[in-house]
Amino acid sequence: MNVNKLIFSCFINSIKFKVLFTKRKNKFRIFNTNLALSFLWTSSKIDDMRKSSADSLLTTLEAADKMYETGKYEECYNFLSNSQDINNIEIKWRICRAIYNMTKEDRCDRNTRKTLIFKAHDTIKNELNSHRDNPNAQKWYALILDAKSTCEGRKEKLEQLNTIKEHMDLAAELNPNDASLLHMLGELCYQVLDIPWYQRVTIELLYLKLPQYTYEDALEYFLKAETAQPRFYSVNLLRIGCCYMKINKQDQAKYYLKLAASYPAKLHYDHQAKREAADLLKKYY
């Protein structure tokens, strides 16, 4: 009789254990389900936040580009400087671009120009290693470095020529159809070639040997820029005309100088290019 009671008691306890285990197991399942749902909700929320942030950045970049394209450089600079994405490389190189063009305006005096250029240099200089594959970061660093070295004097400018060309070449390798970059490469060659021979001799005696460019080198860059984006820049047309003059191809020179002289001027450099082209046509043709 005691054995039967013992067996019956064990049976009852076994049922109770199964019920308790099942309840706990169900609770664990419910906990796991809630945890999974919570994770999925959090993950979805993070994705939504990222998308919202990306959309916000894209809107900022589009607005800044519109300001830049209409010549509102200072407005563009102020707008980007107050962006919540100020540390993003796409914001930083656009700040440098705006500053560079601000310093080209007639109303920008020498001291202001120097302050702005140094500020742009500080903005972009530490970004190059981590954004080596960004053509615009490389391009605008090269231009800002060129402007900075100009502020610091001829010796510094000459010493930085190879570094400037290195970053321009890298940018062109990353984005071979950038018309403005191709123009800048041509301009670098042209400016070195434009140094009078007696100054060249002095420079090479006192400082360093200058790069050996030719007008054909410069012309090749300018023509590539024109092919990439026809009639995009009045100065590019002027430089093509000047290079053809230098290599004694007068018909081509006259053709491009006429294009530059008749270019619809919108900004200050357009007016300057038109005047220079008109003066050359009047003097030689």
C-alpha positions as CSV (number, residue, x, y, z in Angstrom):
1,M,0.0,0.0,0.0
2,N,2.8,2.4,0.8
3,V,4.5,1.5,-2.4
4,N,1.3,2.4,-4.4
5,K,1.1,5.7,-2.5
6,L,4.7,6.4,-3.3
7,I,4.2,5.6,-7.0
8,F,1.0,7.7,-7.1
9,S,2.9,10.6,-5.4
10,C,5.7,10.4,-7.9
11,F,3.2,10.4,-10.8
12,I,1.5,13.5,-9.4
13,N,4.8,15.3,-8.8
14,S,5.9,14.4,-12.4
15,I,2.7,16.0,-13.8
16,K,3.3,19.1,-11.6
17,F,6.9,19.4,-12.9
18,K,5.8,19.1,-16.5
19,V,3.2,21.8,-16.0
20,L,5.6,24.1,-14.3
21,F,8.3,23.4,-16.9
22,T,5.9,24.0,-19.7
23,K,4.8,27.3,-18.1
24,R,8.4,28.4,-17.7
25,K,9.2,27.3,-21.2
26,N,6.3,29.3,-22.6
27,K,7.4,32.3,-20.6
28,F,10.9,31.9,-22.1
29,R,9.5,31.6,-25.6
30,I,7.4,34.7,-25.0
31,F,10.5,36.5,-23.6
32,N,12.5,35.4,-26.7
33,T,9.7,36.6,-29.0
34,N,9.5,39.9,-27.3
35,L,13.3,40.3,-27.5
36,A,13.4,39.5,-31.2
37,L,10.5,41.9,-31.9
38,S,12.3,44.6,-29.9
39,F,15.6,44.0,-31.8
40,L,13.7,44.1,-35.1
41,W,12.0,47.4,-34.1
42,T,15.3,48.9,-32.9
43,S,17.0,47.8,-36.1
44,S,14.2,49.3,-38.2
45,K,14.3,52.5,-36.3
46,I,18.1,52.8,-36.8
47,D,17.6,52.2,-40.5
48,D,15.0,54.9,-40.6
49,M,17.2,57.3,-38.7
50,R,20.1,56.6,-41.1
51,K,17.9,57.1,-44.1
52,S,16.6,60.4,-42.6
53,S,20.1,61.5,-42.0
54,A,21.2,60.6,-45.5
55,D,18.2,62.4,-47.0
56,S,19.0,65.5,-44.8
57,L,22.6,65.5,-46.1
58,L,21.6,65.1,-49.7
59,T,19.2,68.0,-49.3
60,T,21.9,70.1,-47.8
61,L,24.4,69.3,-50.6
62,E,21.8,70.0,-53.3
63,A,21.0,73.4,-51.8
64,A,24.7,74.3,-51.4
65,D,25.5,73.3,-55.0
66,K,22.6,75.5,-56.3
67,M,24.0,78.4,-54.4
68,Y,27.5,77.8,-55.8
69,E,26.3,77.4,-59.3
70,T,24.6,80.8,-59.1
71,G,27.7,82.5,-57.8
72,K,26.5,82.9,-54.2
73,Y,29.8,81.8,-52.7
74,E,29.6,83.5,-49.4
75,E,26.0,82.4,-48.8
76,C,27.0,78.9,-49.7
77,Y,30.0,79.1,-47.3
78,N,27.8,80.3,-44.4
79,F,25.1,77.7,-45.1
80,L,27.6,74.8,-45.1
81,S,29.4,76.1,-42.0
82,N,26.2,75.9,-40.0
83,S,25.4,72.3,-41.3
84,Q,24.8,69.6,-38.7
85,D,27.0,67.4,-41.0
86,I,30.0,69.8,-40.7
87,N,32.4,66.9,-40.3
88,N,31.3,65.1,-43.4
89,I,33.9,65.1,-46.2
90,E,31.2,66.1,-48.8
91,I,30.5,69.2,-46.7
92,K,34.2,70.0,-46.1
93,W,35.4,70.0,-49.7
94,R,32.4,72.1,-50.6
95,I,33.4,74.6,-47.9
96,C,36.8,74.8,-49.5
97,R,35.3,75.3,-52.9
98,A,33.2,78.2,-51.7
99,I,36.1,79.8,-49.9
100,Y,38.4,79.5,-52.9
101,N,35.8,81.3,-55.1
102,M,35.1,83.9,-52.4
103,T,38.8,84.8,-52.5
104,K,38.7,85.4,-56.2
105,E,36.1,88.2,-55.9
106,D,37.3,91.7,-56.3
107,R,35.9,92.8,-53.0
108,C,38.1,90.3,-51.1
109,D,41.2,92.2,-49.8
110,R,44.6,90.6,-49.3
111,N,44.3,90.0,-45.6
112,T,40.8,88.5,-45.8
113,R,41.9,86.3,-48.7
114,K,44.8,85.0,-46.6
115,T,42.7,84.3,-43.6
116,L,40.1,82.4,-45.6
117,I,42.6,80.3,-47.5
118,F,44.3,79.3,-44.3
119,K,41.0,78.4,-42.8
120,A,40.2,76.2,-45.9
121,H,43.5,74.5,-45.6
122,D,42.9,73.6,-42.0
123,T,39.5,72.3,-43.0
124,I,40.7,69.8,-45.6
125,K,44.4,68.9,-44.9
126,N,43.7,66.2,-42.3
127,E,41.1,64.4,-44.5
128,L,43.3,63.3,-47.4
129,N,44.6,60.0,-46.0
130,S,41.2,58.8,-45.0
131,H,39.5,60.0,-48.2
132,R,42.2,59.2,-50.7
133,D,39.6,57.9,-53.1
134,N,37.5,61.1,-53.1
135,P,38.5,63.1,-56.2
136,N,36.9,66.3,-55.0
137,A,38.8,66.2,-51.7
138,Q,42.1,65.8,-53.7
139,K,41.2,68.4,-56.2
140,W,40.2,71.2,-53.8
141,Y,43.1,70.4,-51.5
142,A,45.4,71.0,-54.5
143,L,43.8,74.3,-55.3
144,I,43.8,75.5,-51.7
145,L,47.4,74.5,-51.3
146,D,48.3,76.4,-54.4
147,A,46.5,79.5,-53.1
148,K,48.1,79.1,-49.6
149,S,51.6,78.8,-51.0
150,T,50.9,81.9,-53.2
151,C,50.1,83.8,-50.0
152,E,53.4,82.6,-48.4
153,G,55.6,83.8,-51.2
154,R,57.3,82.6,-54.4
155,K,59.7,80.2,-52.8
156,E,56.9,78.3,-51.0
157,K,54.8,78.3,-54.1
158,L,57.6,76.8,-56.2
159,E,58.4,74.2,-53.5
160,Q,54.7,73.0,-53.5
161,L,54.4,72.7,-57.2
162,N,55.0,68.9,-57.3
163,T,52.7,68.3,-54.4
164,I,49.9,70.3,-56.0
165,K,50.4,68.4,-59.3
166,E,50.4,65.1,-57.4
167,H,47.0,65.7,-55.9
168,M,45.6,67.0,-59.2
169,D,46.8,63.9,-61.0
170,L,45.3,61.7,-58.4
171,A,42.0,63.5,-58.7
172,A,42.1,63.3,-62.5
173,E,42.8,59.5,-62.2
174,L,39.7,59.1,-60.0
175,N,37.5,61.3,-62.2
176,P,39.0,61.6,-65.7
177,N,36.0,63.5,-67.1
178,D,36.1,66.5,-64.7
179,A,36.4,69.4,-67.1
180,S,37.4,72.0,-64.4
181,L,40.1,69.7,-63.1
182,L,41.6,69.1,-66.5
183,H,41.6,72.9,-67.0
184,M,43.4,73.3,-63.7
185,L,46.1,70.9,-64.8
186,G,46.5,72.8,-68.0
187,E,46.6,76.1,-66.0
188,L,49.4,74.7,-63.8
189,C,51.5,73.9,-66.9
190,Y,50.7,77.3,-68.5
191,Q,51.6,79.3,-65.5
192,V,55.0,77.6,-65.2
193,L,55.6,78.2,-68.9
194,D,54.6,81.8,-68.6
195,I,57.5,82.6,-66.2
196,P,60.0,84.8,-68.2
197,W,63.3,83.1,-69.0
198,Y,65.4,85.5,-66.9
199,Q,63.2,84.8,-63.8
200,R,63.4,81.0,-64.6
201,V,67.2,81.2,-64.5
202,T,67.1,83.1,-61.2
203,I,64.6,80.6,-59.7
204,E,66.6,77.6,-60.7
205,L,69.8,79.1,-59.3
206,L,68.4,80.1,-56.0
207,Y,65.5,77.7,-55.3
208,L,64.9,74.6,-57.4
209,K,64.6,73.2,-60.9
210,L,61.2,74.0,-62.5
211,P,59.1,71.2,-64.1
212,Q,59.8,71.0,-67.8
213,Y,56.3,71.5,-69.4
214,T,55.5,72.5,-73.0
215,Y,52.6,74.5,-74.5
216,E,51.6,71.3,-76.1
217,D,51.2,69.8,-72.6
218,A,49.0,72.6,-71.5
219,L,47.0,72.6,-74.7
220,E,46.3,68.9,-74.4
221,Y,44.7,69.4,-70.9
222,F,42.7,72.4,-72.1
223,L,41.4,70.5,-75.1
224,K,40.5,67.5,-73.0
225,A,38.5,69.8,-70.7
226,E,36.7,71.3,-73.7
227,T,35.9,67.7,-74.9
228,A,34.6,66.7,-71.5
229,Q,32.3,69.7,-71.3
230,P,32.2,72.0,-74.3
231,R,32.1,75.8,-73.7
232,F,32.0,75.3,-69.9
233,Y,34.5,78.0,-69.0
234,S,35.5,81.2,-70.8
235,V,39.1,81.1,-69.5
236,N,39.6,77.6,-71.0
237,L,38.7,79.0,-74.4
238,L,41.1,81.8,-73.9
239,R,43.9,79.5,-72.9
240,I,43.3,77.3,-75.9
241,G,43.6,80.3,-78.1
242,C,46.8,81.5,-76.3
243,C,48.4,78.0,-76.6
244,Y,47.7,77.9,-80.3
245,M,49.3,81.3,-80.6
246,K,52.4,80.1,-78.8
247,I,52.8,77.1,-81.1
248,N,52.1,79.3,-84.2
249,K,48.8,77.8,-85.2
250,Q,47.1,81.1,-85.9
251,D,43.8,80.0,-87.5
252,Q,43.0,77.8,-84.5
253,A,44.1,80.6,-82.1
254,K,41.8,83.1,-83.8
255,Y,38.9,80.7,-83.7
256,Y,39.1,80.1,-79.9
257,L,39.9,83.7,-79.1
258,K,36.7,84.7,-80.8
259,L,34.8,82.2,-78.8
260,A,36.3,83.6,-75.6
261,A,35.6,87.2,-76.7
262,S,31.9,86.4,-77.4
263,Y,31.4,84.3,-74.3
264,P,28.2,85.3,-72.4
265,A,29.8,86.8,-69.3
266,K,28.1,86.0,-66.0
267,L,30.9,86.2,-63.4
268,H,34.0,88.4,-62.9
269,Y,36.4,86.0,-64.6
270,D,34.2,85.8,-67.7
271,H,34.6,89.6,-68.1
272,Q,38.3,89.4,-67.6
273,A,38.6,86.6,-70.2
274,K,36.5,88.5,-72.7
275,R,38.6,91.6,-72.4
276,E,41.9,89.7,-72.7
277,A,40.6,87.8,-75.8
278,A,39.3,91.0,-77.4
279,D,42.7,92.7,-76.8
280,L,44.6,89.8,-78.4
281,L,42.3,89.7,-81.4
282,K,42.7,93.5,-81.8
283,K,46.5,93.4,-81.5
284,Y,47.3,90.3,-83.6
285,Y,44.4,89.6,-85.9
